[in-house]
Amino acid sequence: MCWGVYGKVLEVSEEFVRVDFGGVVKEVLSAIDDLSPGDYVVVHAGFIISKLSEEEFLESFRYIREAVERLVEEGEMSTEELEEIDKVVNKWLSKKY
């Protein structure tokens, strides 16, 4: 199974798109037209494969958070890991691009 990684666009140039992955910034290629700083994206294998609205982005993290909450309840993950997810999402949402 392959996983896409969620990020927020920082800068768009002719060759690359700089994306913030919760504090780690990488240059990636895009398979999507019409990107702007502040857009939420899904990156797979170094390519932006999808653009998300802020609502879709937050909904995705709500699902992830619910899954981690269940794992915390079952003792499979720590509350610190759950708190880290919250920190990353809040960091993305608080930045102005």
mmCIF file as gemmi writes it, N, C-alpha and C atoms, coordinates in Angstrom:
data_model
loop_
_atom_site.group_PDB
_atom_site.id
_atom_site.type_symbol
_atom_site.label_atom_id
_atom_site.label_alt_id
_atom_site.label_comp_id
_atom_site.label_asym_id
_atom_site.label_entity_id
_atom_site.label_seq_id
_atom_site.pdbx_PDB_ins_code
_atom_site.Cartn_x
_atom_site.Cartn_y
_atom_site.Cartn_z
_atom_site.occupancy
_atom_site.B_iso_or_equiv
_atom_site.pdbx_formal_charge
_atom_site.auth_seq_id
_atom_site.auth_asym_id
_atom_site.pdbx_PDB_model_num
ATOM 1 N N . MET Axp A 1 ? 0.844 -1.165 0 1 0 ? 1 A 1
ATOM 2 C CA . MET Axp A 1 ? 0 0 0 1 0 ? 1 A 1
ATOM 3 C C . MET Axp A 1 ? 0.896 1.238 0 1 0 ? 1 A 1
ATOM 4 N N . CYS Axp A 2 ? 0.5 2.252 -0.72 1 0 ? 2 A 1
ATOM 5 C CA . CYS Axp A 2 ? 1.232 3.513 -0.786 1 0 ? 2 A 1
ATOM 6 C C . CYS Axp A 2 ? 0.502 4.581 0.017 1 0 ? 2 A 1
ATOM 7 N N . TRP Axp A 3 ? 1.255 5.47 0.587 1 0 ? 3 A 1
ATOM 8 C CA . TRP Axp A 3 ? 0.687 6.546 1.389 1 0 ? 3 A 1
ATOM 9 C C . TRP Axp A 3 ? 1.03 7.893 0.787 1 0 ? 3 A 1
ATOM 10 N N . GLY Axp A 4 ? 0.073 8.78 0.752 1 0 ? 4 A 1
ATOM 11 C CA . GLY Axp A 4 ? 0.336 10.166 0.401 1 0 ? 4 A 1
ATOM 12 C C . GLY Axp A 4 ? 0.628 10.928 1.672 1 0 ? 4 A 1
ATOM 13 N N . VAL Axp A 5 ? 1.428 11.97 1.549 1 0 ? 5 A 1
ATOM 14 C CA . VAL Axp A 5 ? 1.8 12.79 2.689 1 0 ? 5 A 1
ATOM 15 C C . VAL Axp A 5 ? 1.145 14.159 2.519 1 0 ? 5 A 1
ATOM 16 N N . TYR Axp A 6 ? 0.519 14.65 3.567 1 0 ? 6 A 1
ATOM 17 C CA . TYR Axp A 6 ? -0.174 15.935 3.528 1 0 ? 6 A 1
ATOM 18 C C . TYR Axp A 6 ? 0.805 17.072 3.794 1 0 ? 6 A 1
ATOM 19 N N . GLY Axp A 7 ? 0.615 18.182 3.077 1 0 ? 7 A 1
ATOM 20 C CA . GLY Axp A 7 ? 1.465 19.34 3.285 1 0 ? 7 A 1
ATOM 21 C C . GLY Axp A 7 ? 0.775 20.608 2.855 1 0 ? 7 A 1
ATOM 22 N N . LYS Axp A 8 ? 1.491 21.719 3.068 1 0 ? 8 A 1
ATOM 23 C CA . LYS Axp A 8 ? 0.968 23.032 2.709 1 0 ? 8 A 1
ATOM 24 C C . LYS Axp A 8 ? 1.983 23.717 1.804 1 0 ? 8 A 1
ATOM 25 N N . VAL Axp A 9 ? 1.509 24.238 0.688 1 0 ? 9 A 1
ATOM 26 C CA . VAL Axp A 9 ? 2.377 24.87 -0.304 1 0 ? 9 A 1
ATOM 27 C C . VAL Axp A 9 ? 2.93 26.18 0.255 1 0 ? 9 A 1
ATOM 28 N N . LEU Axp A 10 ? 4.256 26.331 0.151 1 0 ? 10 A 1
ATOM 29 C CA . LEU Axp A 10 ? 4.924 27.558 0.561 1 0 ? 10 A 1
ATOM 30 C C . LEU Axp A 10 ? 5.209 28.461 -0.631 1 0 ? 10 A 1
ATOM 31 N N . GLU Axp A 11 ? 5.677 27.839 -1.724 1 0 ? 11 A 1
ATOM 32 C CA . GLU Axp A 11 ? 6.126 28.623 -2.875 1 0 ? 11 A 1
ATOM 33 C C . GLU Axp A 11 ? 5.991 27.776 -4.138 1 0 ? 11 A 1
ATOM 34 N N . VAL Axp A 12 ? 5.616 28.43 -5.229 1 0 ? 12 A 1
ATOM 35 C CA . VAL Axp A 12 ? 5.466 27.748 -6.519 1 0 ? 12 A 1
ATOM 36 C C . VAL Axp A 12 ? 6.403 28.416 -7.518 1 0 ? 12 A 1
ATOM 37 N N . SER Axp A 13 ? 7.273 27.614 -8.15 1 0 ? 13 A 1
ATOM 38 C CA . SER Axp A 13 ? 8.143 28.132 -9.204 1 0 ? 13 A 1
ATOM 39 C C . SER Axp A 13 ? 7.878 27.329 -10.478 1 0 ? 13 A 1
ATOM 40 N N . GLU Axp A 14 ? 8.6 27.648 -11.528 1 0 ? 14 A 1
ATOM 41 C CA . GLU Axp A 14 ? 8.398 26.924 -12.789 1 0 ? 14 A 1
ATOM 42 C C . GLU Axp A 14 ? 8.8 25.465 -12.678 1 0 ? 14 A 1
ATOM 43 N N . GLU Axp A 15 ? 9.822 25.18 -11.868 1 0 ? 15 A 1
ATOM 44 C CA . GLU Axp A 15 ? 10.334 23.808 -11.776 1 0 ? 15 A 1
ATOM 45 C C . GLU Axp A 15 ? 9.791 23.02 -10.588 1 0 ? 15 A 1
ATOM 46 N N . PHE Axp A 16 ? 9.74 23.661 -9.433 1 0 ? 16 A 1
ATOM 47 C CA . PHE Axp A 16 ? 9.405 22.946 -8.202 1 0 ? 16 A 1
ATOM 48 C C . PHE Axp A 16 ? 8.346 23.681 -7.397 1 0 ? 16 A 1
ATOM 49 N N . VAL Axp A 17 ? 7.777 22.944 -6.462 1 0 ? 17 A 1
ATOM 50 C CA . VAL Axp A 17 ? 6.859 23.514 -5.475 1 0 ? 17 A 1
ATOM 51 C C . VAL Axp A 17 ? 7.47 23.207 -4.108 1 0 ? 17 A 1
ATOM 52 N N . ARG Axp A 18 ? 7.65 24.243 -3.294 1 0 ? 18 A 1
ATOM 53 C CA . ARG Axp A 18 ? 8.143 24.044 -1.921 1 0 ? 18 A 1
ATOM 54 C C . ARG Axp A 18 ? 6.939 23.77 -1.026 1 0 ? 18 A 1
ATOM 55 N N . VAL Axp A 19 ? 7.013 22.654 -0.302 1 0 ? 19 A 1
ATOM 56 C CA . VAL Axp A 19 ? 5.89 22.211 0.527 1 0 ? 19 A 1
ATOM 57 C C . VAL Axp A 19 ? 6.368 22.005 1.959 1 0 ? 19 A 1
ATOM 58 N N . ASP Axp A 20 ? 5.567 22.5 2.897 1 0 ? 20 A 1
ATOM 59 C CA . ASP Axp A 20 ? 5.818 22.325 4.329 1 0 ? 20 A 1
ATOM 60 C C . ASP Axp A 20 ? 5.057 21.084 4.796 1 0 ? 20 A 1
ATOM 61 N N . PHE Axp A 21 ? 5.807 20.099 5.299 1 0 ? 21 A 1
ATOM 62 C CA . PHE Axp A 21 ? 5.219 18.875 5.828 1 0 ? 21 A 1
ATOM 63 C C . PHE Axp A 21 ? 5.263 18.914 7.357 1 0 ? 21 A 1
ATOM 64 N N . GLY Axp A 22 ? 4.655 19.927 7.933 1 0 ? 22 A 1
ATOM 65 C CA . GLY Axp A 22 ? 4.625 20.031 9.388 1 0 ? 22 A 1
ATOM 66 C C . GLY Axp A 22 ? 5.961 20.389 9.993 1 0 ? 22 A 1
ATOM 67 N N . GLY Axp A 23 ? 6.744 21.197 9.283 1 0 ? 23 A 1
ATOM 68 C CA . GLY Axp A 23 ? 8.05 21.631 9.785 1 0 ? 23 A 1
ATOM 69 C C . GLY Axp A 23 ? 9.204 21.18 8.911 1 0 ? 23 A 1
ATOM 70 N N . VAL Axp A 24 ? 9.009 20.157 8.135 1 0 ? 24 A 1
ATOM 71 C CA . VAL Axp A 24 ? 10.007 19.694 7.175 1 0 ? 24 A 1
ATOM 72 C C . VAL Axp A 24 ? 9.602 20.244 5.812 1 0 ? 24 A 1
ATOM 73 N N . VAL Axp A 25 ? 10.494 21.017 5.2 1 0 ? 25 A 1
ATOM 74 C CA . VAL Axp A 25 ? 10.186 21.636 3.914 1 0 ? 25 A 1
ATOM 75 C C . VAL Axp A 25 ? 10.96 20.921 2.814 1 0 ? 25 A 1
ATOM 76 N N . LYS Axp A 26 ? 10.253 20.538 1.765 1 0 ? 26 A 1
ATOM 77 C CA . LYS Axp A 26 ? 10.856 19.83 0.633 1 0 ? 26 A 1
ATOM 78 C C . LYS Axp A 26 ? 10.395 20.466 -0.663 1 0 ? 26 A 1
ATOM 79 N N . GLU Axp A 27 ? 11.226 20.344 -1.684 1 0 ? 27 A 1
ATOM 80 C CA . GLU Axp A 27 ? 10.834 20.734 -3.031 1 0 ? 27 A 1
ATOM 81 C C . GLU Axp A 27 ? 10.322 19.493 -3.741 1 0 ? 27 A 1
ATOM 82 N N . VAL Axp A 28 ? 9.144 19.606 -4.339 1 0 ? 28 A 1
ATOM 83 C CA . VAL Axp A 28 ? 8.524 18.478 -5.035 1 0 ? 28 A 1
ATOM 84 C C . VAL Axp A 28 ? 8.065 18.938 -6.41 1 0 ? 28 A 1
ATOM 85 N N . LEU Axp A 29 ? 7.696 17.976 -7.225 1 0 ? 29 A 1
ATOM 86 C CA . LEU Axp A 29 ? 7.123 18.257 -8.537 1 0 ? 29 A 1
ATOM 87 C C . LEU Axp A 29 ? 5.607 18.203 -8.421 1 0 ? 29 A 1
ATOM 88 N N . SER Axp A 30 ? 4.933 18.773 -9.404 1 0 ? 30 A 1
ATOM 89 C CA . SER Axp A 30 ? 3.481 18.786 -9.324 1 0 ? 30 A 1
ATOM 90 C C . SER Axp A 30 ? 2.842 18.192 -10.564 1 0 ? 30 A 1
ATOM 91 N N . ALA Axp A 31 ? 1.834 17.371 -10.332 1 0 ? 31 A 1
ATOM 92 C CA . ALA Axp A 31 ? 0.997 16.857 -11.405 1 0 ? 31 A 1
ATOM 93 C C . ALA Axp A 31 ? -0.316 17.648 -11.444 1 0 ? 31 A 1
ATOM 94 N N . ILE Axp A 32 ? -0.378 18.736 -10.665 1 0 ? 32 A 1
ATOM 95 C CA . ILE Axp A 32 ? -1.58 19.555 -10.531 1 0 ? 32 A 1
ATOM 96 C C . ILE Axp A 32 ? -1.264 20.973 -11.015 1 0 ? 32 A 1
ATOM 97 N N . ASP Axp A 33 ? -2.155 21.536 -11.796 1 0 ? 33 A 1
ATOM 98 C CA . ASP Axp A 33 ? -2.024 22.938 -12.202 1 0 ? 33 A 1
ATOM 99 C C . ASP Axp A 33 ? -2.697 23.835 -11.175 1 0 ? 33 A 1
ATOM 100 N N . ASP Axp A 34 ? -2.432 25.113 -11.278 1 0 ? 34 A 1
ATOM 101 C CA . ASP Axp A 34 ? -3.129 26.116 -10.479 1 0 ? 34 A 1
ATOM 102 C C . ASP Axp A 34 ? -2.907 25.953 -8.978 1 0 ? 34 A 1
ATOM 103 N N . LEU Axp A 35 ? -1.637 25.907 -8.566 1 0 ? 35 A 1
ATOM 104 C CA . LEU Axp A 35 ? -1.302 25.857 -7.147 1 0 ? 35 A 1
ATOM 105 C C . LEU Axp A 35 ? -0.849 27.232 -6.693 1 0 ? 35 A 1
ATOM 106 N N . SER Axp A 36 ? -1.152 27.549 -5.443 1 0 ? 36 A 1
ATOM 107 C CA . SER Axp A 36 ? -0.762 28.822 -4.85 1 0 ? 36 A 1
ATOM 108 C C . SER Axp A 36 ? -0.256 28.582 -3.435 1 0 ? 36 A 1
ATOM 109 N N . PRO Axp A 37 ? 0.599 29.482 -2.926 1 0 ? 37 A 1
ATOM 110 C CA . PRO Axp A 37 ? 0.999 29.371 -1.526 1 0 ? 37 A 1
ATOM 111 C C . PRO Axp A 37 ? -0.243 29.331 -0.627 1 0 ? 37 A 1
ATOM 112 N N . GLY Axp A 38 ? -0.189 28.441 0.35 1 0 ? 38 A 1
ATOM 113 C CA . GLY Axp A 38 ? -1.311 28.268 1.261 1 0 ? 38 A 1
ATOM 114 C C . GLY Axp A 38 ? -2.22 27.105 0.913 1 0 ? 38 A 1
ATOM 115 N N . ASP Axp A 39 ? -2.083 26.576 -0.315 1 0 ? 39 A 1
ATOM 116 C CA . ASP Axp A 39 ? -2.897 25.416 -0.705 1 0 ? 39 A 1
ATOM 117 C C . ASP Axp A 39 ? -2.454 24.176 0.066 1 0 ? 39 A 1
ATOM 118 N N . TYR Axp A 40 ? -3.406 23.325 0.391 1 0 ? 40 A 1
ATOM 119 C CA . TYR Axp A 40 ? -3.117 22.03 1.015 1 0 ? 40 A 1
ATOM 120 C C . TYR Axp A 40 ? -3.033 20.987 -0.088 1 0 ? 40 A 1
ATOM 121 N N . VAL Axp A 41 ? -2.033 20.097 0.022 1 0 ? 41 A 1
ATOM 122 C CA . VAL Axp A 41 ? -1.801 19.123 -1.037 1 0 ? 41 A 1
ATOM 123 C C . VAL Axp A 41 ? -1.478 17.753 -0.454 1 0 ? 41 A 1
ATOM 124 N N . VAL Axp A 42 ? -1.594 16.744 -1.324 1 0 ? 42 A 1
ATOM 125 C CA . VAL Axp A 42 ? -1.157 15.393 -1.004 1 0 ? 42 A 1
ATOM 126 C C . VAL Axp A 42 ? 0.007 15.086 -1.932 1 0 ? 42 A 1
ATOM 127 N N . VAL Axp A 43 ? 1.122 14.642 -1.354 1 0 ? 43 A 1
ATOM 128 C CA . VAL Axp A 43 ? 2.327 14.334 -2.122 1 0 ? 43 A 1
ATOM 129 C C . VAL Axp A 43 ? 2.613 12.845 -2.02 1 0 ? 43 A 1
ATOM 130 N N . HIS Axp A 44 ? 2.9 12.242 -3.161 1 0 ? 44 A 1
ATOM 131 C CA . HIS Axp A 44 ? 3.288 10.833 -3.206 1 0 ? 44 A 1
ATOM 132 C C . HIS Axp A 44 ? 4.481 10.691 -4.139 1 0 ? 44 A 1
ATOM 133 N N . ALA Axp A 45 ? 5.534 10.054 -3.654 1 0 ? 45 A 1
ATOM 134 C CA . ALA Axp A 45 ? 6.733 9.777 -4.455 1 0 ? 45 A 1
ATOM 135 C C . ALA Axp A 45 ? 7.307 11.044 -5.082 1 0 ? 45 A 1
ATOM 136 N N . GLY Axp A 46 ? 7.26 12.159 -4.343 1 0 ? 46 A 1
ATOM 137 C CA . GLY Axp A 46 ? 7.846 13.402 -4.801 1 0 ? 46 A 1
ATOM 138 C C . GLY Axp A 46 ? 6.987 14.22 -5.741 1 0 ? 46 A 1
ATOM 139 N N . PHE Axp A 47 ? 5.731 13.811 -5.949 1 0 ? 47 A 1
ATOM 140 C CA . PHE Axp A 47 ? 4.8 14.523 -6.829 1 0 ? 47 A 1
ATOM 141 C C . PHE Axp A 47 ? 3.544 14.917 -6.071 1 0 ? 47 A 1
ATOM 142 N N . ILE Axp A 48 ? 3.093 16.137 -6.284 1 0 ? 48 A 1
ATOM 143 C CA . ILE Axp A 48 ? 1.785 16.532 -5.764 1 0 ? 48 A 1
ATOM 144 C C . ILE Axp A 48 ? 0.746 15.841 -6.628 1 0 ? 48 A 1
ATOM 145 N N . ILE Axp A 49 ? -0.089 15.03 -5.98 1 0 ? 49 A 1
ATOM 146 C CA . ILE Axp A 49 ? -1.084 14.262 -6.731 1 0 ? 49 A 1
ATOM 147 C C . ILE Axp A 49 ? -2.503 14.754 -6.5 1 0 ? 49 A 1
ATOM 148 N N . SER Axp A 50 ? -2.672 15.631 -5.494 1 0 ? 50 A 1
ATOM 149 C CA . SER Axp A 50 ? -4.011 16.105 -5.197 1 0 ? 50 A 1
ATOM 150 C C . SER Axp A 50 ? -3.937 17.424 -4.452 1 0 ? 50 A 1
ATOM 151 N N . LYS Axp A 51 ? -4.915 18.268 -4.688 1 0 ? 51 A 1
ATOM 152 C CA . LYS Axp A 51 ? -5.068 19.526 -3.972 1 0 ? 51 A 1
ATOM 153 C C . LYS Axp A 51 ? -6.324 19.398 -3.11 1 0 ? 51 A 1
ATOM 154 N N . LEU Axp A 52 ? -6.239 19.838 -1.854 1 0 ? 52 A 1
ATOM 155 C CA . LEU Axp A 52 ? -7.347 19.713 -0.92 1 0 ? 52 A 1
ATOM 156 C C . LEU Axp A 52 ? -7.819 21.089 -0.468 1 0 ? 52 A 1
ATOM 157 N N . SER Axp A 53 ? -9.095 21.196 -0.211 1 0 ? 53 A 1
ATOM 158 C CA . SER Axp A 53 ? -9.586 22.396 0.461 1 0 ? 53 A 1
ATOM 159 C C . SER Axp A 53 ? -9.169 22.295 1.927 1 0 ? 53 A 1
ATOM 160 N N . GLU Axp A 54 ? -9.232 23.411 2.64 1 0 ? 54 A 1
ATOM 161 C CA . GLU Axp A 54 ? -8.9 23.362 4.061 1 0 ? 54 A 1
ATOM 162 C C . GLU Axp A 54 ? -9.849 22.409 4.792 1 0 ? 54 A 1
ATOM 163 N N . GLU Axp A 55 ? -11.107 22.39 4.389 1 0 ? 55 A 1
ATOM 164 C CA . GLU Axp A 55 ? -12.085 21.486 5.006 1 0 ? 55 A 1
ATOM 165 C C . GLU Axp A 55 ? -11.694 20.018 4.791 1 0 ? 55 A 1
ATOM 166 N N . GLU Axp A 56 ? -11.298 19.663 3.571 1 0 ? 56 A 1
ATOM 167 C CA . GLU Axp A 56 ? -10.878 18.287 3.28 1 0 ? 56 A 1
ATOM 168 C C . GLU Axp A 56 ? -9.624 17.921 4.061 1 0 ? 56 A 1
ATOM 169 N N . PHE Axp A 57 ? -8.695 18.868 4.136 1 0 ? 57 A 1
ATOM 170 C CA . PHE Axp A 57 ? -7.464 18.664 4.891 1 0 ? 57 A 1
ATOM 171 C C . PHE Axp A 57 ? -7.777 18.359 6.355 1 0 ? 57 A 1
ATOM 172 N N . LEU Axp A 58 ? -8.616 19.199 6.961 1 0 ? 58 A 1
ATOM 173 C CA . LEU Axp A 58 ? -8.973 19.007 8.371 1 0 ? 58 A 1
ATOM 174 C C . LEU Axp A 58 ? -9.751 17.72 8.587 1 0 ? 58 A 1
ATOM 175 N N . GLU Axp A 59 ? -10.63 17.378 7.66 1 0 ? 59 A 1
ATOM 176 C CA . GLU Axp A 59 ? -11.393 16.138 7.773 1 0 ? 59 A 1
ATOM 177 C C . GLU Axp A 59 ? -10.46 14.929 7.763 1 0 ? 59 A 1
ATOM 178 N N . SER Axp A 60 ? -9.464 14.959 6.907 1 0 ? 60 A 1
ATOM 179 C CA . SER Axp A 60 ? -8.494 13.864 6.85 1 0 ? 60 A 1
ATOM 180 C C . SER Axp A 60 ? -7.806 13.693 8.194 1 0 ? 60 A 1
ATOM 181 N N . PHE Axp A 61 ? -7.394 14.813 8.808 1 0 ? 61 A 1
ATOM 182 C CA . PHE Axp A 61 ? -6.722 14.715 10.097 1 0 ? 61 A 1
ATOM 183 C C . PHE Axp A 61 ? -7.669 14.336 11.22 1 0 ? 61 A 1
ATOM 184 N N . ARG Axp A 62 ? -8.95 14.67 11.079 1 0 ? 62 A 1
ATOM 185 C CA . ARG Axp A 62 ? -9.919 14.203 12.084 1 0 ? 62 A 1
ATOM 186 C C . ARG Axp A 62 ? -9.99 12.678 12.069 1 0 ? 62 A 1
ATOM 187 N N . TYR Axp A 63 ? -9.991 12.093 10.873 1 0 ? 63 A 1
ATOM 188 C CA . TYR Axp A 63 ? -10.012 10.625 10.772 1 0 ? 63 A 1
ATOM 189 C C . TYR Axp A 63 ? -8.744 10.015 11.371 1 0 ? 63 A 1
ATOM 190 N N . ILE Axp A 64 ? -7.606 10.614 11.049 1 0 ? 64 A 1
ATOM 191 C CA . ILE Axp A 64 ? -6.335 10.113 11.584 1 0 ? 64 A 1
ATOM 192 C C . ILE Axp A 64 ? -6.336 10.23 13.104 1 0 ? 64 A 1
ATOM 193 N N . ARG Axp A 65 ? -6.791 11.371 13.616 1 0 ? 65 A 1
ATOM 194 C CA . ARG Axp A 65 ? -6.812 11.591 15.058 1 0 ? 65 A 1
ATOM 195 C C . ARG Axp A 65 ? -7.734 10.586 15.748 1 0 ? 65 A 1
ATOM 196 N N . GLU Axp A 66 ? -8.896 10.326 15.163 1 0 ? 66 A 1
ATOM 197 C CA . GLU Axp A 66 ? -9.811 9.337 15.746 1 0 ? 66 A 1
ATOM 198 C C . GLU Axp A 66 ? -9.156 7.954 15.796 1 0 ? 66 A 1
ATOM 199 N N . ALA Axp A 67 ? -8.45 7.59 14.745 1 0 ? 67 A 1
ATOM 200 C CA . ALA Axp A 67 ? -7.772 6.292 14.727 1 0 ? 67 A 1
ATOM 201 C C . ALA Axp A 67 ? -6.695 6.234 15.807 1 0 ? 67 A 1
ATOM 202 N N . VAL Axp A 68 ? -5.925 7.308 15.951 1 0 ? 68 A 1
ATOM 203 C CA . VAL Axp A 68 ? -4.882 7.335 16.975 1 0 ? 68 A 1
ATOM 204 C C . VAL Axp A 68 ? -5.503 7.323 18.369 1 0 ? 68 A 1
ATOM 205 N N . GLU Axp A 69 ? -6.618 8.029 18.562 1 0 ? 69 A 1
ATOM 206 C CA . GLU Axp A 69 ? -7.309 7.998 19.866 1 0 ? 69 A 1
ATOM 207 C C . GLU Axp A 69 ? -7.678 6.565 20.246 1 0 ? 69 A 1
ATOM 208 N N . ARG Axp A 70 ? -8.176 5.807 19.26 1 0 ? 70 A 1
ATOM 209 C CA . ARG Axp A 70 ? -8.518 4.392 19.536 1 0 ? 70 A 1
ATOM 210 C C . ARG Axp A 70 ? -7.268 3.595 19.907 1 0 ? 70 A 1
ATOM 211 N N . LEU Axp A 71 ? -6.17 3.861 19.21 1 0 ? 71 A 1
ATOM 212 C CA . LEU Axp A 71 ? -4.926 3.151 19.522 1 0 ? 71 A 1
ATOM 213 C C . LEU Axp A 71 ? -4.396 3.53 20.895 1 0 ? 71 A 1
ATOM 214 N N . VAL Axp A 72 ? -4.586 4.785 21.299 1 0 ? 72 A 1
ATOM 215 C CA . VAL Axp A 72 ? -4.189 5.208 22.645 1 0 ? 72 A 1
ATOM 216 C C . VAL Axp A 72 ? -5.037 4.469 23.679 1 0 ? 72 A 1
ATOM 217 N N . GLU Axp A 73 ? -6.347 4.394 23.446 1 0 ? 73 A 1
ATOM 218 C CA . GLU Axp A 73 ? -7.244 3.685 24.366 1 0 ? 73 A 1
ATOM 219 C C . GLU Axp A 73 ? -6.861 2.22 24.499 1 0 ? 73 A 1
ATOM 220 N N . GLU Axp A 74 ? -6.383 1.627 23.397 1 0 ? 74 A 1
ATOM 221 C CA . GLU Axp A 74 ? -5.995 0.21 23.407 1 0 ? 74 A 1
ATOM 222 C C . GLU Axp A 74 ? -4.558 -0.001 23.88 1 0 ? 74 A 1
ATOM 223 N N . GLY Axp A 75 ? -3.861 1.102 24.181 1 0 ? 75 A 1
ATOM 224 C CA . GLY Axp A 75 ? -2.483 0.989 24.666 1 0 ? 75 A 1
ATOM 225 C C . GLY Axp A 75 ? -1.456 0.778 23.57 1 0 ? 75 A 1
ATOM 226 N N . GLU Axp A 76 ? -1.832 0.955 22.311 1 0 ? 76 A 1
ATOM 227 C CA . GLU Axp A 76 ? -0.923 0.737 21.185 1 0 ? 76 A 1
ATOM 228 C C . GLU Axp A 76 ? -0.109 1.979 20.843 1 0 ? 76 A 1
ATOM 229 N N . MET Axp A 77 ? -0.588 3.15 21.242 1 0 ? 77 A 1
ATOM 230 C CA . MET Axp A 77 ? 0.124 4.407 21.019 1 0 ? 77 A 1
ATOM 231 C C . MET Axp A 77 ? 0.022 5.239 22.29 1 0 ? 77 A 1
ATOM 232 N N . SER Axp A 78 ? 0.931 6.205 22.406 1 0 ? 78 A 1
ATOM 233 C CA . SER Axp A 78 ? 0.95 7.047 23.601 1 0 ? 78 A 1
ATOM 234 C C . SER Axp A 78 ? 0.158 8.331 23.384 1 0 ? 78 A 1
ATOM 235 N N . THR Axp A 79 ? -0.22 8.946 24.49 1 0 ? 79 A 1
ATOM 236 C CA . THR Axp A 79 ? -0.902 10.232 24.399 1 0 ? 79 A 1
ATOM 237 C C . THR Axp A 79 ? 0.031 11.289 23.816 1 0 ? 79 A 1
ATOM 238 N N . GLU Axp A 80 ? 1.345 11.114 23.99 1 0 ? 80 A 1
ATOM 239 C CA . GLU Axp A 80 ? 2.312 12.055 23.416 1 0 ? 80 A 1
ATOM 240 C C . GLU Axp A 80 ? 2.242 12.039 21.89 1 0 ? 80 A 1
ATOM 241 N N . GLU Axp A 81 ? 2.033 10.867 21.301 1 0 ? 81 A 1
ATOM 242 C CA . GLU Axp A 81 ? 1.915 10.776 19.842 1 0 ? 81 A 1
ATOM 243 C C . GLU Axp A 81 ? 0.644 11.472 19.357 1 0 ? 81 A 1
ATOM 244 N N . LEU Axp A 82 ? -0.419 11.342 20.114 1 0 ? 82 A 1
ATOM 245 C CA . LEU Axp A 82 ? -1.659 12.038 19.782 1 0 ? 82 A 1
ATOM 246 C C . LEU Axp A 82 ? -1.45 13.55 19.875 1 0 ? 82 A 1
ATOM 247 N N . GLU Axp A 83 ? -0.775 14.011 20.917 1 0 ? 83 A 1
ATOM 248 C CA . GLU Axp A 83 ? -0.489 15.434 21.078 1 0 ? 83 A 1
ATOM 249 C C . GLU Axp A 83 ? 0.381 15.954 19.939 1 0 ? 83 A 1
ATOM 250 N N . GLU Axp A 84 ? 1.299 15.141 19.449 1 0 ? 84 A 1
ATOM 251 C CA . GLU Axp A 84 ? 2.174 15.555 18.343 1 0 ? 84 A 1
ATOM 252 C C . GLU Axp A 84 ? 1.368 15.798 17.07 1 0 ? 84 A 1
ATOM 253 N N . ILE Axp A 85 ? 0.379 14.961 16.81 1 0 ? 85 A 1
ATOM 254 C CA . ILE Axp A 85 ? -0.497 15.16 15.65 1 0 ? 85 A 1
ATOM 255 C C . ILE Axp A 85 ? -1.206 16.505 15.781 1 0 ? 85 A 1
ATOM 256 N N . ASP Axp A 86 ? -1.741 16.794 16.956 1 0 ? 86 A 1
ATOM 257 C CA . ASP Axp A 86 ? -2.427 18.068 17.178 1 0 ? 86 A 1
ATOM 258 C C . ASP Axp A 86 ? -1.484 19.256 16.954 1 0 ? 86 A 1
ATOM 259 N N . LYS Axp A 87 ? -0.239 19.148 17.422 1 0 ? 87 A 1
ATOM 260 C CA . LYS Axp A 87 ? 0.73 20.233 17.249 1 0 ? 87 A 1
ATOM 261 C C . LYS Axp A 87 ? 1 20.503 15.772 1 0 ? 87 A 1
ATOM 262 N N . VAL Axp A 88 ? 1.186 19.442 15.006 1 0 ? 88 A 1
ATOM 263 C CA . VAL Axp A 88 ? 1.494 19.606 13.584 1 0 ? 88 A 1
ATOM 264 C C . VAL Axp A 88 ? 0.337 20.272 12.854 1 0 ? 88 A 1
ATOM 265 N N . VAL Axp A 89 ? -0.872 19.805 13.081 1 0 ? 89 A 1
ATOM 266 C CA . VAL Axp A 89 ? -2.037 20.385 12.408 1 0 ? 89 A 1
ATOM 267 C C . VAL Axp A 89 ? -2.211 21.836 12.811 1 0 ? 89 A 1
ATOM 268 N N . ASN Axp A 90 ? -2.095 22.137 14.094 1 0 ? 90 A 1
ATOM 269 C CA . ASN Axp A 90 ? -2.244 23.519 14.558 1 0 ? 90 A 1
ATOM 270 C C . ASN Axp A 90 ? -1.157 24.423 13.982 1 0 ? 90 A 1
ATOM 271 N N . LYS Axp A 91 ? 0.045 23.891 13.821 1 0 ? 91 A 1
ATOM 272 C CA . LYS Axp A 91 ? 1.141 24.671 13.231 1 0 ? 91 A 1
ATOM 273 C C . LYS Axp A 91 ? 0.804 25.055 11.795 1 0 ? 91 A 1
ATOM 274 N N . TRP Axp A 92 ? 0.312 24.077 11.009 1 0 ? 92 A 1
ATOM 275 C CA . TRP Axp A 92 ? -0.061 24.37 9.626 1 0 ? 92 A 1
ATOM 276 C C . TRP Axp A 92 ? -1.15 25.43 9.566 1 0 ? 92 A 1
ATOM 277 N N . LEU Axp A 93 ? -2.152 25.288 10.405 1 0 ? 93 A 1
ATOM 278 C CA . LEU Axp A 93 ? -3.299 26.179 10.359 1 0 ? 93 A 1
ATOM 279 C C . LEU Axp A 93 ? -2.955 27.602 10.82 1 0 ? 93 A 1
ATOM 280 N N . SER Axp A 94 ? -1.965 27.735 11.685 1 0 ? 94 A 1
ATOM 281 C CA . SER Axp A 94 ? -1.636 29.056 12.214 1 0 ? 94 A 1
ATOM 282 C C . SER Axp A 94 ? -0.734 29.863 11.286 1 0 ? 94 A 1
ATOM 283 N N . LYS Axp A 95 ? -0.057 29.213 10.34 1 0 ? 95 A 1
ATOM 284 C CA . LYS Axp A 95 ? 0.851 29.933 9.449 1 0 ? 95 A 1
ATOM 285 C C . LYS Axp A 95 ? 0.081 30.674 8.385 1 0 ? 95 A 1
ATOM 286 N N . LYS Axp A 96 ? 0.517 31.875 8.112 1 0 ? 96 A 1
ATOM 287 C CA . LYS Axp A 96 ? -0.059 32.68 7.037 1 0 ? 96 A 1
ATOM 288 C C . LYS Axp A 96 ? 0.91 32.671 5.873 1 0 ? 96 A 1
ATOM 289 N N . TYR Axp A 97 ? 0.431 32.276 4.702 1 0 ? 97 A 1
ATOM 290 C CA . TYR Axp A 97 ? 1.3 32.218 3.514 1 0 ? 97 A 1
ATOM 291 C C . TYR Axp A 97 ? 0.857 33.237 2.507 1 0 ? 97 A 1
